[in-house]
Every structure is written in structure tokens, then in C-alpha cells.
């Protein structure tokens, strides 16, 4: 769970299709410190399975995931 004092980097990937939301997330997460949060919004139907596979492979943690027409994920950098 995040706290109000934490800085969250936001990434809007709506309109992008696989693999671009994960590519953009990978680029963004390289720019933040270990333990930092990145929020991603995406409407690609493959986003959730792609995100879960990416997190398993990279070791980053999915802190929150809200599905829907525009999914929202909060990822903590390892």
C-alpha cells in the first residue's frame, strides 16, 4: 500500500497496443529509484497478462491492479 508522502510517476498508455504499454513501463521504471511507484493506465486487452508476466520476469511488484475498460496498475520498482 502506498502512503500519501510517496511520489508516484504516472504513465498514460491508453490507445497503445501490445507491446507498447510494457515497453513504456520498462523505460519509465528505469528512471525511478528502487522502491518508487509507477502508475500505469492502459486500455489494451493484453495489458494485464503482459504486466503480470513482465513483473515475474523483472522482479518488480504489482502493488495494485484495477481492471476495466481502462486498467490502472501501480508498480513498485524492485
N, C-alpha and C positions, 0 to 999 in steps of 0.2 A: 504494500500500500504506500502511496506517495504522501508526502507532507506538503503543506502549503508553502514551506520555505524552499522546496526543491525547484530548480529551474527545469522546465520541460521544453525541449526543442520540438516544434511542430512541423509536420511534413504532410502536405496535401497531395495525395496521389490519385485523386478522383479523376476519372477519364483515362487513366493509364491502364494498359493491359499487360498481362504476364509477358515478360518477367520484370517489367519496369518498376512496379512498386517495391519489389525486393531489392532491385539494383539501387534505387534511390535511397532506400533504408540503409543498405550497406555503405553507401557513400556518406550518408549523414552520421551514422554511428561512429565512423572513423574520426569525425570531427569533435566528438564529445569525450569527456573524461570517463574513466571507469566508474561505474555506479550511476552515471547520469541517465536520465529518461528521455526517450524519443517517442512522441505520439505520432501515429500514422493513421491517416484516413484514406480509405480506398474503396472503390466500388467494383473492382474486378472479382468475378466469381471464384477465381483460383487464389485469391489473396490469403484466405485462412489456411488452407493446406500448405501453400508455399511458405507462409510465415512460420508455421509450426515446424516444417522440415528445416528451414533456414536456422531457426533458433536451436534445434537439436544439433545441427552441424557446427554452429559457431559458438555455442555455449551462452549466448545472450538469453535473458529471461523475459518471457511474456508475462507482464505483471497483470494486465487486464486485457480482455478481448470482448468487444460488443459487436455482434453481427448485425445484419440488417442490410438495407439497400446501400448504405454507406457504412462500412465496417470501421471501427475505431480500435486501434491496438496501442497499448502502452508497453514499451520495451525498455528494459534496463540493461545497459551495457555491462558485459562481464568484466 
